[in-house]
């Protein structure tokens, strides 16, 4: 069997026939029922609402974690605080002597 066995014209014709058949199958499909369409739209809206709620909860958790980390960082003594505490201990030790 060679490449000329089904000629180019034969291949074009079979492709056109396949295209026609696919279009006929698409046209012959029954229309979507209005009730089914409304149910699909309702489910889609519910899914979008759930996803939005989940995203909002995730953002709130992230914000809470960031605020908690900021509070922990703010609660740590600064270099100036540590120096003042060290100086106070030194002064107390000197006062005892």
C-alpha positions in Angstrom: 0.0 0.0 0.0 1.5 3.3 -1.0 0.7 6.9 -0.1 -1.2 7.2 -3.4 -3.6 4.4 -2.6 -6.3 6.6 -1.1 -5.8 9.7 -3.2 -5.7 13.2 -1.9 -9.2 13.8 -3.2 -10.5 10.7 -1.5 -9.0 11.8 1.8 -10.5 15.3 1.4 -13.9 13.7 0.6 -13.8 11.4 3.7 -12.8 14.4 5.9 -15.7 16.4 4.6 -18.1 13.5 5.2 -16.9 13.1 8.7 -17.4 16.8 9.3 -20.9 16.7 7.9 -21.7 13.7 10.1 -20.4 15.4 13.2 -22.4 18.5 12.5 -25.6 16.4 11.9 -25.0 14.7 15.3 -24.6 18.1 17.0 -27.7 19.5 15.4 -29.8 16.4 16.2 -29.1 16.7 20.0 -32.2 17.5 21.9 -32.4 21.0 23.4 -31.5 21.4 27.1 -34.6 21.4 29.3 -35.2 24.7 31.1 -35.6 22.9 34.5 -32.2 21.2 34.1 -30.6 24.4 33.0 -32.0 26.3 36.0 -30.7 23.5 38.3 -27.2 23.7 36.7 -27.1 27.4 37.2 -28.2 27.1 40.8 -25.5 24.6 41.5 -23.0 26.8 39.8 -24.0 29.7 42.0 -23.8 27.6 45.1 -20.4 26.4 44.2 -19.2 29.9 43.6 -20.6 31.0 47.0 -18.9 28.1 48.7 -15.6 28.9 47.0 -15.9 32.6 48.0 -16.7 31.7 51.6 -13.7 29.3 51.7 -11.4 32.0 50.2 -12.7 34.6 52.8 -12.1 32.1 55.7 -8.6 31.4 54.4 -7.9 35.1 54.1 -9.2 35.7 57.6 -7.0 32.9 59.0 -4.0 34.3 57.2 -4.7 37.8 58.6 -5.1 36.5 62.1 -1.9 34.6 61.9 -0.1 37.7 60.6 -1.5 39.7 63.5 -0.4 37.1 66.0 3.1 37.0 64.6 3.2 40.9 64.7 2.1 40.8 68.4 4.8 38.2 69.2 7.4 40.4 67.5 6.2 43.5 69.3 6.3 41.7 72.7 10.0 40.9 72.3 12.3 43.3 74.1 14.3 45.7 71.9 18.0 46.2 72.2 17.4 49.4 74.1 15.1 47.5 76.6 17.8 44.8 77.1 20.5 47.5 77.6 18.3 49.3 80.2 17.7 46.0 82.1 21.4 45.2 82.0 22.3 48.7 83.3 19.7 48.3 86.1 21.2 45.0 87.1 24.7 46.5 87.1 23.5 49.5 89.2 21.8 47.2 91.7 24.9 45.1 92.0 27.0 48.2 92.5 24.5 49.5 95.2 24.8 46.2 97.1 28.6 46.6 97.5 
